[in-house]
Amino acid sequence: MKDADAAELERAIRAVARGERYLTPSVSHHVIERFMRAERGEPGAQAEPLSPRQREVLQLVTEGRSTREIAERPHLSVKTVETHRAQLMQRLEIFDVAGLTRYALRIGLIDPER
């Protein structure tokens, strides 16, 4: 993780050098929670292929925000927002706003009543 301290980074490097996989405790927790939600069939359990920033951009796109409005909100550049939008469309294989909106509704990211 970007915010890992030196000791955490050292543990990760040593584990990988031994040929092991390494997950930080917070990532391990996230992975287990996702697995448990998927096992229970909860909405949103399949939304995890997206990064938190991509999820945020997806939500703002489906709220009808323009690229410039999205860039102003989380203090990103327009180019960065365009990159996130392109990456999430590629990852989801959905290339229009209507499809993104249907996906966001399906995973429970947006409320249909709003």
Secondary structure, 3 states (H helix, E strand, C coil): CCCCCHHHHHHHHHHHHCCCCCCCHHHHHHHHHHHHHHHHCCCCCCCCCCCHHHHHHHHHHHCCCCHHHHHHCCCCCHHHHHHHHHHHHHHHCCCCHHHHHHHHHHCCCCCCCC
